[in-house]
């Protein structure tokens, strides 16, 4: 059912009555953005924005014209209700940094004899 993904678990997101697991993945791991990267469901929700790049040339402080590029759709997350997961699409560099931070946090917690789960529970304030 599930395709193994090289991913980093980020946390949980409350989406109404559904709790979504938040997972960070490389953007290039998504081969078909109209399907969930894990379960391949087609019932998904995209998050993102529209971007329009432009070039404007100046000579002696005067605008010489503007070249507007086509509007691009930038998808930053794919939400899947079927597997209750939110996939954050990140560049390889950002993904590697997030992964390294998580590894370091686990080393620190392990060195103190505290698991990551216990660490998060102790931070909660009632």
N, C-alpha and C positions, 0 to 999 in steps of 0.2 A: 504494500500500500504506500509506504512513504519512501521517498527517494532520499538517500543520505546527502545532506548538504554540509559543506564546511561553513559552520555558523557559530555565532557567539550569542548566548542568551542574554538579553538586556534587562528584562523585567516583565511586568504585567501591565496591561492597559485595560481599564474598565470601559467597556463599550456598551452602555445600557445594561441589559441583563446578561450579556455574554462577556466573559473574561478572556481576553486574548493574550497569548504569550507573545512577547516581543523579541524578535530574533534579528540580528544584524547579519546580512549576507553581502557578498560581492555583487555588484550590479551586473557583472558579466556572467554570473551564474544563472540569470534569468533568460532562458532561451525563448520563451513564449509568455510575454507579459499579460496575455488574456487568460492565463491559467495560474493556479496556485503553484508556486515552486515545489511544494512538498507533496500535496495530495492530488494535484492536477485538476481540482475543481474549477469550473468556469463561473461559479457564483462568487465573485470577488469585488472588492472596492479599491479603487486607486486613490492615492493621495498624492498631490503634487501641485505644480503651478505651470503657467504658461510663461515662456520667455521669448523675447524678441531682441535679437542683437542688431546693432547698427554700427556703421562707420561714418564719421564726419571729419572732413578734411578742413584744416584751417591754414591760410597763408596770410602772413602779416596781420594776424589777429582776426581776419575776416573768414567767415564760413564759405567754403567753396561748394558745398552740397553735402547731401546725406545719402548713404546707401543703406536702406532698410533690408534686413534679412527676413526670411520667412519665420512665422511664429512656430516655436517648438513646444511640445508638451514634455515636461520634465516630471517623471514619476519618481517620487521619493520613498513611497511605501506601498505595499500590496497587502490588503487585509482579506483574510479568508475565514468565513464563518464556519465552513465545514470542519477545518482542523483547528479553529479558534486561535489563529496565529497572525500576527502582524509582522511582515518582513520589511525591515528597513534596508533600502538599497543604498549601499555606500561604495565609495571608491576603494580600490584595493589598499591604498595607503592608510585611509581612515580605518578600514576594517582591521588591518594588521596592528595599528596602534591600540584600538579597542581590545583586541585579543591579548596583546601584551600587558595592558593595564589589568585585565582580569586575571592573568597568570600571576602577576606580581601581588595582587590583592590576596590571592589564594595562598601564596608563599608566606606572606606576612601573617595571615590568619593561622596557617599551619604551624608557623614558628612560635606562635604564642599559645598553641594548644587549643585554639578555638576554630571551629568549622565556620565556613561562610554563612551557613544557615543560623548558627547560634549568634554570630556577629550581628546579623540583621535583626534578629529577635531582640537582642539587648539594646538596640538603638531605638526601638519603639517607645514612645512616650504616651501614657494614657491621659 
